[in-house]
Every structure is written in structure tokens, then in C-alpha cells.
Amino acid sequence: MKFLALISGGKDSFYNIHHCITQGHDLIALGNLYPKNTQQDEIDSFMFQTVGHDIIDNYAKCLDVPLYRQAIEGRSKNQELEYSRTEDDEIEDLFKLITTIVKNHPDVQAISCGAILSHYQRTRVENICDRFGLTSLAFLWQRNQDQLMREMCDSRLDARIIKVAAIGLDAKHLAKSIKELYPYLVKLNKMYDVHICGEGGEFETIVLDCVFFKHKKLNMIDMRVVQHSSDVFYLKFGIEVVDKKEEARIPFASAIVPSLLENSFQEVLENSVISEEFYPAVSSNSTPYQLSSKVCSVGNNIFISNLVDSSNTIQEQLSNIFIRLEEFLKDANLSLNDIQHITLLLADMDKFSEINGIYSSKFIDLYLPPSRICIETSLPDPYQVQLSCRCIIKETNTKKGIHIRSRSYWAPQNIGPYSQARVEEQKDFNFATISGQIPLIPSSMELLSSGNETIALTIQHFDRIRALINVQEISTILCFVTHELNLDSLKQIWHTYCQTDSHQSLLEKLIILNVSRLPRNASIEFGGETFKSVEDLLEEDEEIEKTDHNDLIIWIKETFPDLILTQLKDSVSVSIFTDSATDLNKLMNDLNGFIRVYCSGEDFKKLDNFGEFMPVSQVMNFQMRNYKYAVSVIVKR
């Protein structure tokens, strides 16, 4: 893609350009914002580095691309984590800058952003990208700071310290190179938790040379120290642009690209003993069955399930489904903004493009849209699409979750109106839903299409998302597979992954579901539900707190030996594997709670009553044992 690079002069913006070029993208322009009062070096900006702004013009000479600049007239008026258009905010000055660049370079497709850990910075660049239909390229996102700084030093990035504002840093460290200062920063990190890359504002840098400066570089001259406050110092300096001597020119070398699998997952793959024989999932034919919508309230949640429509086209069906959905929500004094998660079932995945516009229009302007799982499976005629959702009745605070649209090495970017994760945040309890993850290579968004690495990569995506939201205890993890996946590979890799101390409790919580097709024709998809501060009830001698459902829960434990029981703040979550329709019918008739059933259409017809239904052709537990039914139950404590 042709991209423009937002630069401050600092190491992060230039090292991200290095990665963009390494990934095959083409730099066509630079953009920079500077103080309206050009005599002012430091302004109160939450977003932009301004120390050293008076030397930025020189970078156009070093890179042989045009530079566009915009004065910062606004302020950090909107300080919410997720930005929305705000008059007189400094981000609207960024919008003016990008408007100018796009006008002069209508073929630009992406923006380079040097965000590492700052959600505040990332979401603002993503907001601008969304408004122009551009892609945010943020290849430093969520990188380990120690490793990242070492890579910068090794890449021959000549970046100098021009501002210090942290314990252990003072005027004597100004003008030093990051390579020179790196060992000391590591020491400060161990002593005072100082960010090695300066992500906490501990220091700022200016770049003098790097491998993609073609024929010229910068030299600092006329340096003097300015004391901004008792513990903040910055450097005033001039710049001279000098030719790189032929013998001193640094030949271009690609940036160091992180391994697709981090070390722990590479070890999982290497330590998994996998049979060479291929054990595929089975496929089955569609079976007609009757379906009806359901609404169920449990604690702080409302579940709206099995919404279908019999109109002629899939577009008409989804439009009418949303009309019904909004009626249900209105009756509960809710709106689309209160939906936490959506499960979208399609009879034909090829028709997703026909409904994507309708789906997108409902959520595109929402902050943190619902997480989503979308699969192709057998639906009875004439239904082409089925929608179910989980809603939050009352959120105690602002909506929480992650909706990352930037391309990086971390995990796949969201390319539609859904969040990687949505978190229901209560005073002392969090519940998260995580969108389905398939084995996309994050840096290119291309599908890793075959091999055991696809399984490890998909689990890694799921793992990184739940780590970033810090809601890591799993209640249910769903693994969707197609007949192209080797089940023995899945079994061995999952078991090896769960052998580590931090993952041992996950082993039995896996529900494996065979469906006809997944997005992008992937062979595997992981999604699920996670909690914070949950208590497992797997021990036989552990007592369940006295509730209205105490007798029912005891009966469930006695009737269904293959289950996972998790006690939450105000409810109990149960996952059941069984072959008995009779026992399930008794459970559903006695249950005052929510139930989701996974089974074939043929086995579904044996059930008298039900909640949410997902038709699948095969149900398995973590041992790859086949069952007719997998069931998720939630009852209020």
C-alpha cells in the first residue's frame, strides 16, 4: 500500500516507517503537526511530541518525499480513550493535515503510526483513518519494549535524547544516542519501572540517520539545555543537513520482523507429538427442523436467540431480523449499543458480502461494537441467516473492550464493525466475550492456510486478546473446525498448550464444533467467554453456595458426569456433554435460566424445549470424544 507517515522526529515514528517499508509498503509523503506559536517548544498535548519541531522540515530532504505540516490550534479537549469528532480538539488539526495530504495524493491508502502501548494515540489515528477509508499501520503495537529498543539500536537508527522527564534522567543524558543510553534505561526499568522505550513520557528523541535516509543525514549543532521545570530538561539545537559519504552510506536492510509465533507457542508446536495420519472432522447433510425465537433474562444479561426471517433474499431477511431485534431491545429499554456479543449463522458464507453493508450500518458509528462469531452451517429452508445476541442490561461504568483496527504483528486487525472483545464490567466482577479468531497473519491479514501452525496461531490470537483485556479466566472456549482440519493435531497442540502452569485449568473447557465453513475458508476458529475473579467448582467435595437452584445444580452434577461448572459472581455457568435427549429435556423443562444447545438438526428434533440453538455436524470434547449434544447453561445464583 502507498502510505503517508506521521512523524514527530522521534524514534518510534521512524522505526515504524522502517517496518512499513519492510512489509512492502511504499512511502509517498510525511505529515507533522507543530505548535501554532512556533517560538514555543513544549505544549500541553496528550498526542503530539513538539520538542524539536523546528527541525522537521529537514526530513523531506533525507527521505526524498514531500512533507506536509499543520499548526496545532486545538487542545486535548476530548480525553476519552475512544475519540469521536470534537470541535477545537487537536485531533481535528490532524484531520486538516490528512485532508491536505489526501487532496495532493489521492492514491494514499494507509497511515504509519508509531504507537506502542498507547490506546489513546492508536484510537485517534484509527478514527482519522476510518474517516478517510485508510488503514492504520502500527507495527510497533504491543511489542515488548526491551526487545523493541534493542532492535532499534541494532537497526542503526541514530536517535538522540532531546527531552528527559523521569527519575534517574537529567540534563547530562541529553544528546546521547539510544544505543548509548540503553543499558542505563534497562537499569532504571528494574529500579523504578521506567519504560525502556519512554512510553510513560520519560524521554523524547530526535532521529538523525537511519537505513532508509537515502543520501543525506542530520547533524546536531549549537546545542543548549533548557530547564522546563525542576525535573524536566530539553535540548534546544540547530541542524545541518549533510551528504552521506559514499563509504559511510548504510545499505538498506529490512527491519527485524518478530516471529509469527512467540517463543512459548513455538515451543508448544515443537513439543506436540502429532501423528502423520490425518484425522478429519466429519460432515453431515442438512436436516429440516423447526426454529423459534427466544428471549431470556439472567442477572445483568438478556439473551435474544434464534432470530430468523423467511423473506426471499438474504438482505431482506437480515433487515427484518434487525427490525425484530430492535423491537425486543426497545421492550427491554435497551438499544443496539447494549449488545455485548452477536452470533451470526449463515447458510452460505459466500453471501456474507451481500449483508455486510446492512450489518455494518447498524454498528459502524458505535463505540466498541459487539464482539462477533460468524460461521456457515446448516440452516433449515428458507432461512439464510440466523442471529442471536447477549445484551448487558446495565453497565456500571463506560463500555470496556478492544476494537483495534490497526495492522500490526500483534493479532488480526478488525476489518468490520465488531470488537475483538467486549467486557461487561461490574464493581468486582468482569465478563468478556471474545470474537472468533482465525489464523490470519496479522502483518498482512493473509490467511495461514495449512499446517499445524494454523492451530497454534489461532490459539495465540485468542490468548493475546484475553491478556490485553486482562479478563483471562475462561468459562467456555469454542473451537470451530471444518473437515479440512486434522483433529489429532488439534488435540495434541491443545493438550501441550494446557500443560503449562498458567493454562492447566483450560484443558476441559474446550468445546469443539464441526461446521461446514468458516470466514476466509479457514479450517479453525477460536472464540469464547472469559471472566475475572471466578471460582472453579470442579472438585467433587466442594460445596455450592446455597441458591434457589441448589437442587437443580446437584441434579445436573449427578446426571451429567461430563461437565464443567464455574461459579460466577451472581450466576453459575455449566458446560455439558451428553448423548441423552431425555436428560436434556428434563433439564430444559426445569431450568429457569439460559441454555445454548450445539447439535445436529436431526438430534435437535428430539428436544422438546430449548433456548439458543446452533446447528453443527459434530460435537467433541477436549479428548476428541464425540457426543450428540454440547450445552452451555447459565442460571442465576
N, C-alpha and C positions, 0 to 999 in steps of 0.2 A: 504494500500500500504506500501511496505517497503521503508523507506526514509532515506536519509542522511541529517544531519543538518549542515548548515553553521553557525559557531559560532565565535563571536568576544570576548566572555566573558561577553558581555553586557546583560542587562535585556530583550531587545526585542527578541534577537535570542533565549534565553532560554524560554521566555514566549510563543513564537510561537511553540517551541517543545512541551510544555505543551498542547497546543491546538491540535497539530497534534496527540499526544497520546490520548487525549480525543476523537478525531474523529475516533479512532480505527486504526490509522496507527502505523507501527512498526519501531522504531528507530534502525538502524543497523550500523551506522557509523557517525563520526563527521569530519568536514572539517574546516580548518583555514588557512588564509594567514597572513604572518608576514613579517616585514622588512628584506630585504636582509642583511643589516647591523644590526645584532642583538643587537648591542650596542645602536642603535637609537630607541627611544621610539615613537616619533611622526614624521610621514612622510606626505608629501603633497598628500594625497589620497582623492579623491572625494567619494570613495566607502567603504573603509575598516577602521574600528577602530583598531588602533595599540597600543595605550597606554594599558599596561598590557599584552602585547603579550608574555612576558617571563614566564607567569604562566599558559598558556593554556594547556600544557601537562597534568596538574593535572586533567583535566575534564574527561579524559578517565578512571581514577581510580574511579571517582564519579559515572559515568554512566555505567561502565562495557561494553563499546563498544569501538572499535578501533578508534583512532584519526589519521587523515592524515593531513600533513601540507605542504605548498608550499611557498617558498620565493617570495615576490613581486619584480620582476625585471623590470617590465614595469612601466609606469606612466599613469596619466589620460589624455591620448593623444586624444582620441575621446570623446569630451564633448557634443555631440549631445544628445538630450533627448532619442531617439531610437538608440540603439547601433547596429553597424554592425562590422564584423570582422576587426580588426585594428592591424597591426603589432606593437609590442612594447607597446601595451596598457596593463594595469594591469588586464583587464578582460581576456586576453589571459593566464595570470597566473592562473586565476580561472579555465579556460578551462583545463590547465595542471593538476590542482588538481583533477577536476572531472574525467578526463581521468584515473588517477591512482585509484581513488575510484571505478569507474565502472569496471575497469580491475579486481580488487580484490573482487568486489561484483556485479557480472553481473545481479543479481536479483533485484537491486535497481530500484525503479520506480518513485521516487519523491525527490525533494529538499525542505527543510524547509528554508524559508526566512523571516526575521523579519521586512520587510518594512511596514511602517505605512502610510506615506504620500508621500514618495519619489518615483516619477515616474522614476527618474534616476536610483535608486537602483533596483526597480522592473523590469524595462525593461532589465537590464543587466542579472539578474538571469533568466528571461524568455528566453533571447537569448541563454544562455547556455543550459537551459532545452530543447529548440527547437532543438539544435544541437545534443543532446543525446536522444531525444524522451522521456524526462522525464516531470513530472508535477510539476509546482511550487506551493508549499503550503504556502500561505501568509495570515494567519487567522487574522492578526492584521490590514490588509489593510483597510484604510478609517475609522477606528474606531475613535470615539470621544476620544480625548486624556485625558480629565479629567476622564471620566468613565474608560478608559483603565488603567490609573495609579492607580486608586482606586482598580480595580480588581487585579492588580499585587500585591499591598500591602496586600489585603485581602487573596491572594492565598499563603501567607507565602513565597514569593520569597525574599530571603535575598540578595538584590543588594545594593552595596555601591558606592557612588560617588567617581570617581578617576580622573576626569578632569572637570574643570569649565571654561567657556569662554563666559560669558554673564553678562550684567548689573545686579547688585544685588547679584551675586555669586562670592565668592572669596575663598582664601585658607582655611578659617575656616569651610567651608562646605564640604571639602574633608573627606572621610571615613564615612560620615553619611549615614544611610540607606535611601532608597527612602521613606519608611514609615515615618521616622523621618522628612524628608525634604518636604514631600508632601504638608502640609498646607502652607509652605513658597513659594513653586512653584506656588500654586494657587494664592497667593497674587501677586507674580511677573507677573503672566499672566494678572491679572487685571490692574496692574500698567504700565507694559511695553510690554505687548503682548508676553512675554516669553513663548515658547512652554512647556507645562507641562511635556510632555514625552521627551523633549530635541530634537525634530525633526529639530530644526534650528541649531543644533550643540552646544547648550547652555551648555550641560554637557554630560559626558560619565560615564558608570557604569561597575562594575565587579560583577558577581554573586558568592556568597559563598555557598549558600544552596537553595534547593527547594524541592518540594514534590516528584520529581522523581529521586533525588540523593538517591541511594539505601542504602548504608551502610557507606558512607564517606561524609565529607563536608570539606570546606576550612576555614582556619583562616588567617587573615592578620597579618603579623609581620614585624618588622624593617621598619616602615613607615617613609618617609621623603618627604617634599614638594619641588617640583621643579617649579620655576617661568619661564615659557616658553617665556612670553612676558609681557607687562605691565598689561594686564588684563586676561591672561591665566595661570592657575596653574594646575599642575597634580601631582599625587602621585606616588612615587617610593616605592615599598614594596616587601616583600617576602611573601611566602605562606607556610603554613604547612597543610598537609592532615591529618585529624583526623577522628577516628571512631566515628560514631554517637552512642551515648549511647542508649541502648535499650529503656529506658524510654523517651528519647528525640527524638526518630525517628518519623518523621512526616508521618503518613499513607497517601498513595496516595489518592488524591481527584481530581476529574475532574475539569478542568478549567471552569470558568463561561462562558457559551455559550450565546451569545446575542439571544434575541427572534427573531424568524423568521420574524415577523412583528415589525417594530419600533412602538413606542407608538402612533404616530399620525395615522398610518394605522390600528392599533388595535382598536383605538377609532372610526375610520371610519366604521370598520366592526361591532363593537358593537352598533353604533348609526344608522345603516341602518335597516329600518323596512322592512323585506323581507317576502313575502307570502310563506306559506308552499307548495302552489300549484306550480307544475313545468310547466314553460312556455318555451318549447324548440324552437330553431330556426327550420325553415322548410328545407326540402331537395327537390331537383328537379332533373329531368333527363337531360342528356346532349342533346343539340340541335345543329345540324350542322350549321356552318356559315363560311363565307369567311374571311380570315385574310391576311393583307399585312403589310409589314414593313414600318416604318415612321422615318424620321429624321427632327427635328425641332430645330431651334436656337432661344433662347430668352435671351437677355442680355449677361451675362457671362456664359451661360449654353447651352449645346447641349443635346437634348433628342433623344435617339435612341430606337425605340419601336417595339415590336411585332416580334422579330426575331425568326423564326421557320425554320424547315427543314423537308423534307419528306423521309429521308433515313429510312432503315429498323429498325435499332436499336437505342435506346436512346443515346448510346455512339457516334454513327456516327452523330446523329442529333446535339448533343451539340458541337462536334468537328467542324462541318460545320458552326454552329451558330457563334462560336468564330472566324472562318476564315472570315465570313462576317462582324462581329463586328470590327475586326481589320482593315478590308478594309475601313469601314466607318470612323473609327478613323484616319486612315492614310490620308484620303481625307481632314480631318479637321485639319491636323497637330497635332494630338493627339495620345496618346497611352493608353494601359490599366492602366497605372499609373495615368491617368487623370480622371478615372471613380470615381465618388463620391458614387453612390448607384446603386445596382442591384436588380431588382425584378425577381425572378425565379419561374416560374409556372410549376408544374409537373402534368401529368395526373394520375400518380401513385406514391405516396410517397415512396412505398417500393423499387422503382428503384433508389432512391437517391444515395444509396451506389454504384450503377453501374456508376454514373457520377461524384462522389465526387472527384475521382482522377484526372479526366480531369479538373474540375473546379479549384481544388487546385493547379494544376501545373501552372495555369495562374497567380496566385496571391501570391503564397507561399513565394516568395523572395521580395515582395514589402513591403515597409514601409507603414503602415496604408492602408491595402487593403480596397476596397469599403465596406460600410455597406450593409446589405442584408436582404431582406424579401423573405422567401421561403414557398410556400403553395401548397397544392394539390387542383386542381379544374378541372372543365370540359373543356377539350380542344378538338377541332374537329379532327377526324381522318384525316391523320395519325400522327398528331403531338403528341409527348410525352413530349415535353419540350418547353417552351417559355421564352425568355429573353428580358428584357427592362432595360435601364440604363439612368442615369443622369450623365453628364460629366461637368467638370469645364474647361472652355476654357483657363483661365489664372489665376493662383494663385499668389497673390501679395507677399506672404511670404512662409515659409516652410509649408508643409502639416500639418494640425492640426486634432486632433481627439483622440480617445482612442481605443486601441487594447489590452485589458487586458486578458492575458492567465493564470493568477494565480488563484488558487482556494482559496476562502475566504468566509466571511459571507456577503460581500457587495452586490454582484449581480453575475449572472452566468458568469463564465469564457468563453472566446471564445474558441471553440474547432475546429475551422476551419479557413480558410483564409478570414475572414471578420472582420471588426472593429465594436465595439459596436456603435460607432458614428464617422462620418466624418464631418469635419467642413470646409466650404468654408469661408475663412477669407479675407475680404476686409478692406480697410482703416478704415471705420466707420460703417461696417455692416458685420454681420456673419450669415451664413445659415448652418444648420446642418441637416443631415439625420441620423435617429436612427434605428438600426437593430431591427427586430421583436423580442420581448421578450415573453417567455412563462414561466409558473410557475415552474421553476426549483428551487430546494433548493440549494442555492449557495455552501454550505459547502460540499455537497455530489454529486451535479449535478444530483440528482434523481428528477423525476417529482412528484410534489404535484398533485395528480391525481383527486381529487374530493373535493367538498365543496366550500362554498363561499370564503374561504381563498385563493383559487386559483386566484380569480379575484383581490383581494386586493394585493396579492403578485406580480402579473403581473404588475399592475399599479405602485407598489413600485419600481420594477426593472426599468421601464421606467423613473420614477421620479428621481431616483438616477443617472441615466446616464446623463440626461439633466442638473442636478445640477452640476455634476462633470465637464462637458464641459463648464458650465456657459453660455449656449445659451438656455434660458428657455422659451421664448415666443413661443407659439405653433401656427403654421399656420394650420396644418392638423394633426389629430391623427386618425390612422386607428386601429380599433378593429376587428380582425378576430375571428369568432366563428364557432363552429360546432354544430350539433343538440344535442349534449350532454350537452350544457351549458344552465343554467336557465337564460333566458333573464330578468326576473323580478329581479333576484339577481344582474345582471349587471347594470340594470337601477338604482336600489336603492343605490348600492355602489358607482356608478359613481356620482350620484347626491349628496350624502353625502360628497364625496371627494371634489367636486367642491364648496361646501358651505363655505369652509374656505376662508379667505380673499385673500390668495395668489393664489387660484385656481378658483375663480369665473369666470374669463374670458374664462376658458376652456370648460365650460359646453356644448355649442352649437357646438364646433369644432370637436366633435366625429362623425366619420363615421363608422357604424357597418356593417360588410360584412360577410355573411354566406358562408363558403366554405366546401368542403367535408372532408378535413383532414389537420391537422397541424403537424409540426415536433414533434416527440416523442409521437404522438397521444394525444397531448394536446387539451383542449377544448377551449382555448382562447390564443390570441397573440396580443400584442400591438406594433405598430411601428408608425413612423411619421416623420414630418419635423418641425424644430424649428428655430427661428430667435432671433437675438439680436437687440434691438433698432427698433422695429416695432411699427406701429400705427394702432390700430383697427379703421375700418370705419363702425361701426355698427349703429351709430346714424343717424337717418333719416335726420337731419338738417346739418350734417357735409358735407362740400364741398370737392369734389375730385379735386386734383390739375389738372390743365389743361394739357391734354396729347392728343396724336393722337387718343387714344382710348376712349376719354371722352364720346362721344355719345354712343359708344358700351356699356360702363360700366353703363351709365344711363339706357340704354335699358335693360341690364341684371338685374339691381335692380328692374325695373318696371315689368319685365316678370317673374322673379323667386323670389317669396316672401321668399322662404325657402333657404336662402343663408348666407354665412359668407364671408365678404370681408375684406381683410387685405392688407394695403398699405405698400410696402417694399421700399427699397432704390431706385431701378430702375425698379420695376415692381409691378403689382397688382396681388394678389393671391385670387381666388374666389372658394369657395366650394358650389356646388348647389345640391339640392334635387328636383327632379321633376318626374312627370309621363308622361310628354308631349314629345314624339319623334319629333313632328313638331317644337316646340320651340327649341329643341336641334339642329335639322338640320339647322335652321336659324342661331343659334349661331355659329355652326361649319363652315358654309359657309362664314360667315362674319369675322371670327376670324383670326387674324394674330398673333398667339401665340401657346402655348402648351395646349393640353387638354388630360385628362385621364378619361376614362369612366368605371364605375363599373355597371354592369347589367348582366342579364341572356343572354344566347346565343339567345334565342327567341326574346327578346327585342332589342338586338344588331342588328338583321337583319333589324330592322325598321329605322336604322340610315344610312344616305346617305354618310356621310364623318366622319372621326374620327381620333383621334391621337392614344394614347396608350390605349389598351383595357385589362381589367381584368375581365374575366367571373366569376360571383358569382351567387349563387342561391337566395340570398335575400339581400336587401339593406334597412337599417334603420338609422334614426337619433337618437339623444340622448334621445328622448322620446319614442323610440321603435316603431315609426310610420314607416310603410312600404312605400317604393317608388319603382318605376321601375328603376330609374336611380339615381346614385350619380356621380357628375362630379367635377373634380379639373381642374381649368383653371389658367394659368399664362400668362399675357400679359405685354409687356414692356410699362413702363410709358413714 
